[in-house]
Amino acid sequence: LWERAHLLATSRSIAARPINEAIELIDIENAEGRPRLTEPKLAALIGDTSWQPTFMFRMGNAARSGTATPRRDLAQVLQQ
């Protein structure tokens, strides 16, 4: 779903980027038995303590254009 949303945004000149660090930090805190500091902060930001996000991203108008990333030739990725 993210790939489709990102491609759609890009086709409309909208910048998009995953920002999943907070969700990953919640998992790390739980796995390591650390105090749960991130989860209440994220719940306060969202405004709903019952909602548990699994993936976060940002979208908007970029201040400047990004540089193009290298791409493989089509023949390198097609299977025959």
N, C-alpha and C positions, 0 to 999 in steps of 0.2 A: 504494500500500500504506500509506504514511504517513497519508493522509487517512482511510482506513478505520480504521486503528488509533487515530488521534486521536479520531474520532467515537465509536468503541466505548468508549474510555477516558472520554470526556466523558459518555456516556450512563450510565456507572457511577460518576460523580462523582470520577473520577481526573484530576488535572491532568497535562498533557503539553506539552512544548515542545522544538522542535529545538535542538540544541547542536552545530552543524556547524562551528564556528569552527576547531577543531583540524585537521579534514580539509581545510578550505579553506587553512589556513596551510601544510600539507604541500605542496599544489599550488603555492602561491605560492613557497615556498622552492625547489621543483624548477624552476619556470618561470624564476625570476630567477637561478638558479645560486647561491643562498645556501647556507650550511652547513645540512645536514639535522639540525636540532635537535629538531623537533617529532615526527617519525616515531618515533625511538627512545623518546621519552617516552610516546607513545601506546601503543607496543608493550609497554612496561613496565607501564603501567596495565592493559592488557588481559590481559597474561600470556602472549601468544602472538605471536611475531614473524612467523609465516607468515600471519596473518589481516590483511586490509586492509579496514577499514570504509569504506563509501561514504556512510553517513548515520548520524548519531547523534542520540539524543533522550533526554530524561529523563521519567520518569513517577513519580507518587506522590500522596500526599494533600497538598493545598494547605493552607497555614497560614491563609489567608483567601480568601474568594471574590473572583474577578476581576470587573471591571465589564463589563457587556454592551457589545458593539461594535455599531455601526450596521449595519443590514441593508437591502438594497433590497427593494422590493415584488416579489412573485412575477411580476406582469405585466411588470416591467422586465427579467427574466432569461429568460423563456420566449420561444421563437421560434415563430411561427405559419406 
